[in-house]
Amino acid sequence: RQLLIFIPICVSVSQAPRLPKAGETIHGHRFFIGFGGKGANQCIQAARMGAKTAKVCKVGRDVFWNDYIQNFKNNGTSTAYVEQTENAATGAASIIVNDTGENAIVIVAGANMLLGQEELQRALTAIVNAKVLVCQLEINPDTSLQALRMARENHGQSYHNPAPAIADLCSDFYKASDVFCCNESEAELLTGLSVTSVEDASQVGLELLNKGCGSVIVTLGPQGCVVCQSTNMAPKHIPTTAVTAADTTGAGDSFIGALAFYMAHYPTMQLEEMARRANLVAAVSVQTVGTQTSFPFQKDLPTELF
Ligand SMILES: Nc1ncnc2c1ncn2[C@@H]1O[C@H](COP(=O)(O)OP(=O)(O)OP(=O)(O)O)[C@@H](O)[C@H]1O
């Protein structure tokens, strides 16, 4: 029941009264380092729910990698397919957040961009034996596409999260994954249609089915998500429970990690039911501040979700 997911990014956050201007030095009031990348977050949410997970990725030989790998181990994720390189730094996101919550972010993909065909071949056994493979776009898209194809050829379930969104996504991505899961802004960029309502999400879901997807999930924040399947062209809105959100950062990753867990553990469950449960897991995550720190463990969730 393995999930293989890519992308390590070390996240450094500086909180300051305001964002500095070019050339300016200012004092901030808090600094911390976290671990992210969409794939890493999704992997950790799935692991916390009880999935056996492994990560295929590349990190630099620098001050970050040891803590980064330890974080995976602490969350019960296999690091057997994490490779190191001397030729680039571990992927990093430097974030400055001001007192009104605005931010400025620089992401340096670094070693992530050196993950390619050779590394996939070295992880071949794991990729082809995985029940579920989850890919995103924070590495070279060709590498993600290749991994999706490897899973497809070996009858594994795969799903793709086209994030961060790119407008000219290779059309092969739509056909290469069993489930294509995106948020409103990603759906907009991919289809050119604006998404502000459940009806809009249903429309873009159908549009993505037309592009070749087998199943599409469009997440809609507090409105839950819309599920569209080529086997039943009627889009289905799956609402979620109303909660008081403290921080929605990473809600999409919590949703996708939970969905991957359900795909691996309950292969006969209807996709709509998996999405309903993933909504409820993500709703727990938004009630606590932070990204990975807000992701619930199985013990924190109602037993009906298992
Ligand atoms: N305010 C909220 N209340 C309840 N559930 C929420 C809320 N915000 C998000 N969710 C849950 O999280 C899922 C993903 O949220 P969203 O569509 O905002 O993803 P996202 O934009 O990719 O998130 P992010 O980029 O912040 O990680 C939703 O489908 C829903 O289940």
The ligand as a Gaussian input file, in Angstrom:
#p B3LYP/6-31G(d) Opt

LIG

0 1
 N      -12.735000      27.028000       5.365000
 C      -12.830000      25.703000       5.175000
 N      -13.743000      24.988000       5.870000
 C      -13.861000      23.650000       5.715000
 N      -13.111000      22.938000       4.836000
 C      -12.210000      23.604000       4.105000
 C      -12.010000      25.008000       4.226000
 N      -11.038000      25.377000       3.367000
 C      -10.645000      24.247000       2.744000
 N      -11.340000      23.183000       3.174000
 C      -11.197000      21.776000       2.730000
 O       -9.961000      21.651000       2.087000
 C      -10.150000      21.258000       0.716000
 C       -9.115000      21.954000      -0.126000
 O       -9.291000      23.351000       0.019000
 P       -8.986000      24.368000      -1.164000
 O       -9.926000      24.139000      -2.290000
 O       -8.949000      25.731000      -0.572000
 O       -7.552000      23.888000      -1.630000
 P       -6.253000      24.720000      -1.992000
 O       -6.671000      26.034000      -2.594000
 O       -5.397000      23.835000      -2.810000
 O       -5.646000      24.937000      -0.564000
 P       -4.209000      25.487000      -0.195000
 O       -3.602000      26.058000      -1.442000
 O       -4.494000      26.509000       0.863000
 O       -3.507000      24.289000       0.313000
 C      -11.574000      21.631000       0.377000
 O      -12.084000      20.807000      -0.657000
 C      -12.256000      21.377000       1.711000
 O      -12.531000      20.004000       1.855000

